Amino acid sequence: MVAIIILAVGVLGLASTSTVVSRLMGGANQQTIVANVSASRFERLRSVQCSQIKAGSSYVRGVTERWGVQKLDLATWKVADTLWWTGAGGQSHRQFFESYVRCY
């Protein structure tokens, strides 16, 4: 009887742990999407001529993105990218990325 109680407690603990791990994996998946959206923005800005580098915003893959640019010299721009998304349970999240873009 004692062994059954110990086993039951262990199984319940395992079940609750798997729920937490599943939720954390979902959050990590969304953060990966956010990082990829931002990296893609930086790469697109690096691929255009200097005259085409401008601030803007977009909505892609469930992520709202707003980026600003600051010209540092003739061919170097500082880009600040802020992204917002809604996570599990309707909780709002925000992530900020910054990079430098050289154009030729």
Secondary structure, DSSP 8 states (H G I E B T S, - for coil): -HHHHHHHHHHHHHHHHHHHHHHHHHHHHHHHHHHHHHHHHHHHHHTS-GGG---EEEEETTEEEEEEEEE-SSSEEEEEEEEEEE-GGG-EEEEEEEEEEE--
